[in-house]
Amino acid sequence: MAVIENSKLTVVGAGSVGSSVAYAALIRGSARHVALYDIAAPKVEAEVLDLAHGTQFTGSSDIGGGSDLSVVEGSHVVVITAGAKQHPGQTRLELAGTNARIMRSMMPQLLEAAPDAIYVIVTNPCDVLTVLAQEQTGLAPEQIFASGTVLDTSRLRWKLAERAGVATSSVHAYIVGEHGDTEFPLWSKATIGSVPILDWVTPRGDRMSAEELDQIAVDVRDAAYKVIQGKGATNYAIGLSSARIVEAILRDEHAVMPVSTVLHDFHGVDRVALSVPSVVSASGASPIRETQFDHQERELLHRSGTALREVADSLRA
Ligand SMILES: NC(=O)c1ccc[n+]([C@@H]2O[C@H](COP(=O)([O-])OP(=O)(O)OC[C@H]3O[C@@H](n4cnc5c(N)ncnc54)[C@H](O)[C@@H]3O)[C@@H](O)[C@H]2O)c1
């Protein structure tokens, strides 16, 4: 495997999410060098110091950073978390205008510093920002994509694993579509081990019904609202999922993950970024065209696409 030697990850934005991505990456050893960049100098300097003070315990990774764009130079992966976050009750799409402006001004500077990096967009609404940034920069869709529903899929697998009485890694199920209110699970192909999900007998001796699965999907969709209501932000799970995406890139893993790339004629969806199972490697992310959707799932994919296209169009206008 073409593992990148001396790999460098830069996290842009040192708020709750960015500092958690850096923390997770340090603890997991996701990259040899981790850098944190933010325009708020005192904040980023303090986060870097706090993280650096723990590096005795984090293996061979190191941490640096600050408010000068030179921090980004030499990055193999840039994870973007800069921008406004949801307030309690606010949808991700309501952040679109503010964060699109921030992204538009930031992307040329980042690209100048790290033209060959793979860009992973976490800032919300991540799907809309991905299509706008891909168009603005002209980067190949493989090179610039969003963390998408990797986090939502982890939330889903955690809930199903608990109910099924198996390890999370033995649940094979995906949330796809928008990272947001129109996301949905690919139930038609979901399995526990190799057993179709509706056939699995749980430790209680019963099987999960279609209604119960639908409720789990609603809980997953609304999970972020619940966390934001209680603590003002979601940060740990997105930190871990972003670090995992970074590893798949830097280790050239060809791992299958539901990241969000700009799709072209994907089951009839065009020029909109949506999460579908994709192969993530040192070249970036490629959607898996052979992914099967039943009739209803295909309709839901198109519904996600239509919702996001409307928001992106309003921002282009
Ligand atoms: N995609 C996901 O799964 C997911 C999950 C959680 C949060 N998020 C999103 O991540 C984003 C960040 O959330 P947060 O809780 O860390 O917010 P935060 O307010 O804690 O941090 C945002 C940081 O961005 C910085 N920033 C703003 N403009 C900048 C610029 N031009 N250049 C560099 N830095 C800049 C700010 O100084 C601040 O430190 C939000 O948009 C949030 O919705 C996405």
The ligand as an SDF file (V2000), in Angstrom:
LIG
                    3D

 44 48  0  0  0  0  0  0  0  0999 V2000
  -20.2680   17.6060    8.8290 N   0  0  0  0  0  0  0  0  0  0  0  0
  -20.4890   17.2080   10.0770 C   0  0  0  0  0  0  0  0  0  0  0  0
  -20.7650   16.0130   10.3050 O   0  0  0  0  0  0  0  0  0  0  0  0
  -20.3860   18.1970   11.1870 C   0  0  0  0  0  0  0  0  0  0  0  0
  -20.5110   17.8060   12.5310 C   0  0  0  0  0  0  0  0  0  0  0  0
  -20.4190   18.7910   13.5310 C   0  0  0  0  0  0  0  0  0  0  0  0
  -20.2320   20.1150   13.1770 C   0  0  0  0  0  0  0  0  0  0  0  0
  -20.1130   20.4560   11.8630 N   0  0  0  0  0  0  0  0  0  0  0  0
  -19.9050   21.8520   11.4370 C   0  0  0  0  0  0  0  0  0  0  0  0
  -18.5570   22.2310   11.6960 O   0  0  0  0  0  0  0  0  0  0  0  0
  -18.4860   23.6700   11.7340 C   0  0  0  0  0  0  0  0  0  0  0  0
  -17.6910   24.1220   12.9520 C   0  0  0  0  0  0  0  0  0  0  0  0
  -18.3850   23.8430   14.1340 O   0  0  0  0  0  0  0  0  0  0  0  0
  -17.7380   24.2210   15.5480 P   0  0  0  0  0  0  0  0  0  0  0  0
  -18.6690   23.7050   16.5820 O   0  0  0  0  0  0  0  0  0  0  0  0
  -16.2960   23.8440   15.5690 O   0  0  0  0  0  0  0  0  0  0  0  0
  -17.8470   25.8300   15.4910 O   0  0  0  0  0  0  0  0  0  0  0  0
  -16.9760   26.8770   16.3490 P   0  0  0  0  0  0  0  0  0  0  0  0
  -17.7140   28.1460   16.3110 O   0  0  0  0  0  0  0  0  0  0  0  0
  -16.6190   26.2690   17.6610 O   0  0  0  0  0  0  0  0  0  0  0  0
  -15.6150   27.0110   15.5090 O   0  0  0  0  0  0  0  0  0  0  0  0
  -15.5430   27.5670   14.2390 C   0  0  0  0  0  0  0  0  0  0  0  0
  -14.1360   28.1200   14.0680 C   0  0  0  0  0  0  0  0  0  0  0  0
  -13.9960   28.5660   12.7180 O   0  0  0  0  0  0  0  0  0  0  0  0
  -13.1150   29.6720   12.7590 C   0  0  0  0  0  0  0  0  0  0  0  0
  -13.1910   30.4530   11.5090 N   0  0  0  0  0  0  0  0  0  0  0  0
  -14.2100   31.2290   11.0580 C   0  0  0  0  0  0  0  0  0  0  0  0
  -13.8730   31.7750    9.8770 N   0  0  0  0  0  0  0  0  0  0  0  0
  -12.6340   31.3260    9.5510 C   0  0  0  0  0  0  0  0  0  0  0  0
  -11.7590   31.5140    8.4570 C   0  0  0  0  0  0  0  0  0  0  0  0
  -12.0950   32.3040    7.4290 N   0  0  0  0  0  0  0  0  0  0  0  0
  -10.5620   30.8890    8.4580 N   0  0  0  0  0  0  0  0  0  0  0  0
  -10.2020   30.0930    9.4950 C   0  0  0  0  0  0  0  0  0  0  0  0
  -10.9840   29.8760   10.5740 N   0  0  0  0  0  0  0  0  0  0  0  0
  -12.1890   30.4770   10.5970 C   0  0  0  0  0  0  0  0  0  0  0  0
  -13.5730   30.4520   13.9830 C   0  0  0  0  0  0  0  0  0  0  0  0
  -12.5580   31.3670   14.4240 O   0  0  0  0  0  0  0  0  0  0  0  0
  -13.8460   29.3280   14.9890 C   0  0  0  0  0  0  0  0  0  0  0  0
  -12.7040   29.0460   15.7960 O   0  0  0  0  0  0  0  0  0  0  0  0
  -19.9550   24.1550   11.7430 C   0  0  0  0  0  0  0  0  0  0  0  0
  -20.3200   24.5760   10.4390 O   0  0  0  0  0  0  0  0  0  0  0  0
  -20.7180   22.8990   12.1460 C   0  0  0  0  0  0  0  0  0  0  0  0
  -22.0560   22.9340   11.7010 O   0  0  0  0  0  0  0  0  0  0  0  0
  -20.1850   19.5390   10.8770 C   0  0  0  0  0  0  0  0  0  0  0  0
  1  2  1  0
  2  3  2  0
  2  4  1  0
  4  5  1  0
  4 44  2  0
  5  6  2  0
  6  7  1  0
  7  8  2  0
  8  9  1  0
  8 44  1  0
  9 10  1  0
  9 42  1  0
 10 11  1  0
 11 12  1  0
 11 40  1  0
 12 13  1  0
 13 14  1  0
 14 15  2  0
 14 16  1  0
 14 17  1  0
 17 18  1  0
 18 19  2  0
 18 20  1  0
 18 21  1  0
 21 22  1  0
 22 23  1  0
 23 24  1  0
 23 38  1  0
 24 25  1  0
 25 26  1  0
 25 36  1  0
 26 27  1  0
 26 35  1  0
 27 28  2  0
 28 29  1  0
 29 30  1  0
 29 35  2  0
 30 31  1  0
 30 32  2  0
 32 33  1  0
 33 34  2  0
 34 35  1  0
 36 37  1  0
 36 38  1  0
 38 39  1  0
 40 41  1  0
 40 42  1  0
 42 43  1  0
M  CHG  2   8   1  16  -1
M  END
$$$$
